[in-house]
């Protein structure tokens, strides 16, 4: 588990450092995730520590929803006054994410057909 955390934190730190150094307007962890994806893609396989520990780590991903739940309680007046606009934005962004993911998957699988 320590190996997995070191991989994730290392790439998050690298992404955060690059974003701050280059002045890019994007979250550092997102760039770190892209760097991790590029590394795994170039290696053509995941290290044994990632293969072994990732399923157990994913079992605890629900802990990431605790801050979101706290934000819902903290911003409940804003949600009550502008709820339908926020729901519309959430729906649009979800559909855009699904569309982009589907297109990327289609592009990535194009080379695997025989």
N, CA, C and O of each residue as an XYZ file, in Angstrom:
456
protein
N       0.820     -1.193      0.000
C       0.000      0.000      0.000
C       0.861      1.252      0.000
O       0.491      2.262     -0.598
N       2.006      1.192      0.667
C       2.903      2.351      0.707
C       3.448      2.672     -0.678
O       3.602      3.842     -1.031
N       3.745      1.624     -1.473
C       4.224      1.852     -2.840
C       3.185      2.595     -3.663
O       3.519      3.526     -4.396
N       1.926      2.189     -3.546
C       0.848      2.832     -4.298
C       0.703      4.289     -3.897
O       0.583      5.162     -4.756
N       0.714      4.556     -2.601
C       0.596      5.937     -2.133
C       1.768      6.788     -2.593
O       1.594      7.960     -2.926
N       2.964      6.202     -2.611
C       4.128      6.951     -3.090
C       4.011      7.269     -4.578
O       4.368      8.365     -5.010
N       3.514      6.315     -5.360
C       3.299      6.577     -6.784
C       2.317      7.733     -6.950
O       2.599      8.686     -7.676
N       1.159      7.654     -6.277
C       0.120      8.665     -6.446
C       0.571     10.025     -5.940
O       0.381     11.033     -6.621
N       1.156     10.066     -4.771
C       1.595     11.344     -4.218
C       2.755     11.934     -5.011
O       2.844     13.152     -5.165
N       3.639     11.084     -5.512
C       4.747     11.567     -6.316
C       4.266     12.224     -7.598
O       4.746     13.294     -7.970
N       3.325     11.589     -8.270
C       2.812     12.185     -9.511
C       1.963     13.412     -9.220
O       1.963     14.362    -10.003
N       1.239     13.408     -8.105
C       0.482     14.604     -7.740
C       1.430     15.759     -7.456
O       1.181     16.886     -7.885
N       2.507     15.489     -6.740
C       3.496     16.524     -6.438
C       4.161     17.031     -7.714
O       4.365     18.234     -7.880
N       4.499     16.103     -8.617
C       5.114     16.521     -9.890
C       4.148     17.390    -10.691
O       4.549     18.403    -11.262
N       2.887     16.997    -10.731
C       1.893     17.798    -11.453
C       1.712     19.166    -10.832
O       1.634     20.167    -11.544
N       1.645     19.220     -9.508
C       1.487     20.500     -8.824
C       2.694     21.400     -9.059
O       2.542     22.600     -9.284
N       3.893     20.822     -9.009
C       5.109     21.611     -9.230
C       5.159     22.146    -10.660
O       5.515     23.304    -10.879
N       4.804     21.303    -11.635
C       4.828     21.750    -13.031
C       3.798     22.845    -13.289
O       4.086     23.818    -13.986
N       2.608     22.690    -12.732
C       1.561     23.703    -12.941
C       1.983     25.038    -12.357
O       1.792     26.083    -12.981
N       2.554     25.007    -11.163
C       2.997     26.261    -10.538
C       4.187     26.861    -11.280
O       4.272     28.079    -11.437
N       5.103     26.011    -11.735
C       6.290     26.499    -12.431
C       5.937     27.086    -13.790
O       6.477     28.121    -14.182
N       5.020     26.420    -14.517
C       4.644     26.881    -15.846
C       3.517     27.902    -15.824
O       3.259     28.567    -16.827
N       2.840     28.030    -14.678
C       1.757     28.992    -14.565
C       0.518     28.591    -15.328
O      -0.252     29.448    -15.761
N       0.314     27.294    -15.498
C      -0.848     26.812    -16.238
C      -2.099     26.914    -15.369
O      -2.028     26.662    -14.166
N      -3.243     27.277    -15.952
C      -4.477     27.382    -15.161
C      -5.213     26.050    -15.068
O      -6.351     25.934    -15.523
N      -4.584     25.071    -14.496
C      -5.229     23.776    -14.306
C      -4.790     23.195    -12.969
O      -3.720     23.544    -12.472
N      -5.596     22.314    -12.376
C      -5.203     21.721    -11.104
C      -3.984     20.814    -11.273
O      -3.891     20.052    -12.235
N      -3.075     20.908    -10.345
C      -1.867     20.092    -10.389
C      -2.128     18.596    -10.351
O      -1.469     17.847    -11.073
N      -3.081     18.129     -9.520
C      -3.352     16.691     -9.504
C      -3.851     16.149    -10.846
O      -3.616     14.987    -11.178
N      -4.543     17.003    -11.617
C      -5.003     16.551    -12.938
C      -3.804     16.332    -13.851
O      -3.744     15.334    -14.569
N      -2.854     17.254    -13.827
C      -1.645     17.073    -14.632
C      -0.849     15.870    -14.130
O      -0.283     15.124    -14.929
N      -0.803     15.680    -12.813
C      -0.126     14.503    -12.262
C      -0.771     13.211    -12.727
O      -0.080     12.236    -13.021
N      -2.103     13.202    -12.795
C      -2.802     12.019    -13.280
C      -2.486     11.766    -14.748
O      -2.322     10.619    -15.165
N      -2.400     12.844    -15.534
C      -2.037     12.685    -16.947
C      -0.600     12.172    -17.086
O      -0.310     11.351    -17.957
N       0.289     12.655    -16.228
C       1.678     12.163    -16.255
C       1.745     10.688    -15.875
O       2.502      9.922    -16.472
N       0.942     10.288    -14.869
C       0.902      8.874    -14.481
C       0.364      8.028    -15.620
O       0.889      6.951    -15.901
N      -0.694      8.519    -16.284
C      -1.254      7.786    -17.423
C      -0.214      7.647    -18.526
O      -0.063      6.573    -19.107
N       0.510      8.739    -18.818
C       1.536      8.685    -19.871
C       2.642      7.706    -19.499
O       3.129      6.964    -20.352
N       3.037      7.701    -18.240
C       4.081      6.769    -17.797
C       3.640      5.320    -17.969
O       4.388      4.487    -18.480
N       2.415      5.032    -17.536
C       1.924      3.654    -17.653
C       1.740      3.261    -19.114
O       1.960      2.108    -19.485
N       1.336      4.225    -19.942
C       1.151      3.934    -21.363
C       2.492      3.651    -22.022
O       2.605      2.740    -22.842
N       3.508      4.427    -21.667
C       4.828      4.208    -22.255
C       5.453      2.903    -21.776
O       6.165      2.240    -22.530
N       5.184      2.526    -20.505
C       5.725      1.274    -19.980
C       5.005      0.060    -20.542
O       5.548     -1.045    -20.538
N       3.785      0.259    -21.024
C       2.921     -0.811    -21.542
C       2.491     -1.799    -20.470
O       1.892     -2.826    -20.788
N       2.782     -1.511    -19.208
C       2.287     -2.341    -18.102
C       2.414     -1.544    -16.816
O       3.220     -0.620    -16.713
N       1.613     -1.914    -15.856
C       1.671     -1.259    -14.551
C       2.644     -2.010    -13.657
O       2.737     -3.234    -13.751
N       3.370     -1.313    -12.796
C       4.266     -2.002    -11.867
C       3.469     -2.939    -10.954
O       2.267     -2.764    -10.750
N       4.157     -3.914    -10.424
C       3.491     -4.932     -9.596
C       2.792     -4.317     -8.390
O       1.720     -4.773     -7.991
N       3.394     -3.285     -7.810
C       2.770     -2.655     -6.635
C       1.429     -2.039     -6.994
O       0.476     -2.133     -6.220
N       1.344     -1.408     -8.164
C       0.073     -0.814     -8.586
C      -0.951     -1.891     -8.908
O      -2.124     -1.752     -8.561
N      -0.523     -2.964     -9.567
C      -1.460     -4.034     -9.907
C      -1.992     -4.725     -8.650
O      -3.156     -5.123     -8.595
N      -1.145     -4.859     -7.665
C      -1.516     -5.574     -6.453
C      -2.396     -4.734     -5.528
O      -3.356     -5.250     -4.956
N      -2.085     -3.456     -5.376
C      -2.745     -2.641     -4.358
C      -3.914     -1.806     -4.860
O      -4.735     -1.363     -4.058
N      -4.006     -1.584     -6.142
C      -5.058     -0.697     -6.662
C      -6.473     -1.185     -6.342
O      -7.296     -0.368     -5.931
N      -6.803     -2.477     -6.509
C      -8.180     -2.886     -6.161
C      -8.537     -2.613     -4.702
O      -9.660     -2.204     -4.408
N      -7.616     -2.828     -3.807
C      -7.892     -2.556     -2.386
C      -8.052     -1.061     -2.143
O      -8.886     -0.645     -1.340
N      -7.258     -0.259     -2.834
C      -7.351      1.189     -2.706
C      -8.684      1.702     -3.243
O      -9.296      2.587     -2.645
N      -9.133      1.151     -4.364
C     -10.396      1.590     -4.958
C     -11.585      1.260     -4.052
O     -12.622      1.917     -4.137
N     -11.450      0.270     -3.202
C     -12.511     -0.077     -2.262
C     -12.782      1.017     -1.253
O     -13.853      1.040     -0.646
N     -11.842      1.921     -1.058
C     -11.999      3.008     -0.088
C     -12.220      4.357     -0.760
O     -12.077      5.397     -0.117
N     -12.566      4.356     -2.045
C     -12.749      5.615     -2.765
C     -13.953      6.409     -2.254
O     -14.048      7.611     -2.502
N     -14.863      5.759     -1.551
C     -16.031      6.491     -1.044
C     -15.621      7.557     -0.033
O     -16.382      8.491      0.218
N     -14.437      7.431      0.546
C     -13.964      8.464      1.471
C     -13.789      9.809      0.775
O     -13.818     10.854      1.424
N     -13.608      9.784     -0.551
C     -13.439     11.029     -1.282
C     -14.730     11.837     -1.355
O     -14.698     13.020     -1.694
N     -15.866     11.213     -1.040
C     -17.132     11.935     -1.090
C     -17.423     12.692      0.205
O     -18.387     13.456      0.253
N     -16.643     12.510      1.225
C     -16.864     13.217      2.490
C     -16.719     14.730      2.307
O     -17.574     15.470      2.793
N     -15.670     15.227      1.623
C     -15.614     16.684      1.410
C     -16.784     17.196      0.575
O     -17.292     18.288      0.827
N     -17.212     16.424     -0.407
C     -18.349     16.860     -1.221
C     -19.619     16.945     -0.368
O     -20.412     17.871     -0.534
N     -19.815     15.994      0.536
C     -20.975     16.046      1.430
C     -20.918     17.252      2.352
O     -21.936     17.895      2.605
N     -19.733     17.555      2.850
C     -19.573     18.749      3.688
C     -19.870     20.024      2.921
O     -20.473     20.952      3.459
N     -19.451     20.071      1.671
C     -19.718     21.249      0.838
C     -21.204     21.404      0.575
O     -21.713     22.525      0.538
N     -21.910     20.289      0.392
C     -23.362     20.366      0.191
C     -24.047     20.993      1.402
O     -24.958     21.809      1.264
N     -23.597     20.600      2.579
C     -24.202     21.170      3.789
C     -23.805     22.640      3.948
O     -24.627     23.455      4.366
N     -22.570     22.985      3.622
C     -22.109     24.357      3.811
C     -22.754     25.332      2.818
O     -23.007     26.490      3.152
N     -23.013     24.858      1.612
C     -23.557     25.734      0.570
C     -25.019     25.441      0.269
O     -25.475     25.684     -0.848
N     -25.756     24.929      1.235
C     -27.160     24.599      0.982
C     -28.002     25.830      0.615
O     -28.899     25.696     -0.217
N     -27.767     27.018      1.183
C     -28.562     28.170      0.710
C     -28.320     28.495     -0.765
O     -29.252     28.850     -1.487
N     -27.077     28.373     -1.207
C     -26.772     28.609     -2.619
C     -27.461     27.573     -3.497
O     -27.970     27.896     -4.570
N     -27.474     26.334     -3.037
C     -28.133     25.280     -3.820
C     -29.631     25.509     -3.899
O     -30.244     25.256     -4.936
N     -30.229     25.990     -2.808
C     -31.675     26.243     -2.832
C     -32.032     27.379     -3.783
O     -33.057     27.312     -4.462
N     -31.205     28.424     -3.845
C     -31.545     29.570     -4.683
C     -31.186     29.359     -6.154
O     -31.862     29.900     -7.029
N     -30.148     28.596     -6.443
C     -29.701     28.405     -7.832
C     -29.623     26.933     -8.199
O     -28.797     26.543     -9.025
N     -30.464     26.121     -7.601
C     -30.369     24.674     -7.782
C     -30.567     24.206     -9.206
O     -29.810     23.361     -9.683
N     -31.577     24.738     -9.908
C     -31.833     24.220    -11.262
C     -30.717     24.607    -12.221
O     -30.399     23.845    -13.134
N     -30.107     25.796    -12.027
C     -28.985     26.162    -12.896
C     -27.794     25.246    -12.651
O     -27.129     24.806    -13.589
N     -27.534     24.964    -11.377
C     -26.418     24.075    -11.054
C     -26.680     22.663    -11.567
O     -25.764     22.001    -12.054
N     -27.927     22.198    -11.460
C     -28.264     20.864    -11.966
C     -28.098     20.805    -13.483
O     -27.638     19.796    -14.016
N     -28.470     21.878    -14.178
C     -28.310     21.925    -15.629
C     -26.825     21.897    -16.009
O     -26.434     21.197    -16.943
N     -26.009     22.653    -15.288
C     -24.563     22.650    -15.546
C     -23.973     21.276    -15.263
O     -23.134     20.784    -16.018
N     -24.417     20.660    -14.171
C     -23.925     19.323    -13.823
C     -24.312     18.313    -14.896
O     -23.498     17.474    -15.284
N     -25.534     18.387    -15.371
C     -25.977     17.473    -16.426
C     -25.172     17.685    -17.707
O     -24.739     16.718    -18.334
N     -24.972     18.938    -18.095
C     -24.199     19.226    -19.302
C     -22.756     18.777    -19.188
O     -22.198     18.211    -20.128
N     -22.154     19.028    -18.040
C     -20.752     18.626    -17.883
C     -20.621     17.107    -17.826
O     -19.636     16.553    -18.313
N     -21.603     16.431    -17.237
C     -21.565     14.962    -17.206
C     -21.688     14.399    -18.614
O     -20.956     13.481    -18.985
N     -22.608     14.945    -19.397
C     -22.760     14.472    -20.777
C     -21.509     14.752    -21.601
O     -21.105     13.922    -22.415
N     -20.890     15.922    -21.396
C     -19.653     16.241    -22.121
C     -18.532     15.291    -21.723
O     -17.747     14.865    -22.570
N     -18.452     14.955    -20.431
C     -17.426     14.021    -19.966
C     -17.633     12.637    -20.559
O     -16.680     11.998    -21.003
N     -18.886     12.170    -20.567
C     -19.168     10.856    -21.144
C     -18.857     10.830    -22.633
O     -18.314      9.847    -23.137
N     -19.195     11.895    -23.334
C     -18.930     11.966    -24.765
C     -17.424     11.970    -25.028
O     -16.947     11.248    -25.904
N     -16.678     12.773    -24.281
C     -15.226     12.825    -24.464
C     -14.587     11.489    -24.115
O     -13.683     11.036    -24.817
N     -15.044     10.849    -23.037
C     -14.484      9.547    -22.664
C     -14.760      8.509    -23.733
O     -13.887      7.708    -24.069
N     -15.963      8.519    -24.266
C     -16.309      7.567    -25.317
C     -15.477      7.778    -26.568
O     -15.033      6.814    -27.192
N     -15.263      9.038    -26.938
C     -14.447      9.317    -28.123
C     -12.998      8.899    -27.921
O     -12.378      8.343    -28.827
N     -12.452      9.167    -26.728
C     -11.069      8.770    -26.440
C     -10.950      7.247    -26.459
O      -9.993      6.704    -27.010
N     -11.923      6.557    -25.858
C     -11.894      5.089    -25.864
C     -11.986      4.553    -27.285
O     -11.291      3.598    -27.635
N     -12.834      5.157    -28.102
C     -12.964      4.719    -29.487
C     -11.655      4.923    -30.242
O     -11.251      4.065    -31.027
N     -10.985      6.066    -30.006
C      -9.699      6.313    -30.659
C      -8.631      5.339    -30.187
O      -7.818      4.872    -30.985
N      -8.629      5.030    -28.889
C      -7.617      4.118    -28.360
C      -7.841      2.686    -28.829
O      -6.883      1.945    -29.048
N      -9.108      2.294    -28.985
C      -9.397      0.923    -29.411
C      -9.282      0.748    -30.917
O      -9.282     -0.383    -31.402
N      -9.186      1.831    -31.660
C      -9.092      1.740    -33.116
C      -7.856      0.951    -33.541
O      -7.909      0.174    -34.495
N      -6.752      1.148    -32.839
C      -5.522      0.467    -33.203
C      -5.482     -0.992    -32.814
O      -4.598     -1.717    -33.270
N      -6.414     -1.455    -31.979
C      -6.396     -2.845    -31.514
C      -7.197     -3.786    -32.395
O      -7.106     -5.003    -32.233
N      -7.980     -3.250    -33.325
C      -8.782     -4.115    -34.193
C      -7.883     -4.784    -35.218
O      -6.933     -4.180    -35.716
N      -8.187     -6.018    -35.524
C      -7.387     -6.764    -36.502
C      -8.219     -7.044    -37.724
O      -7.735     -7.663    -38.672
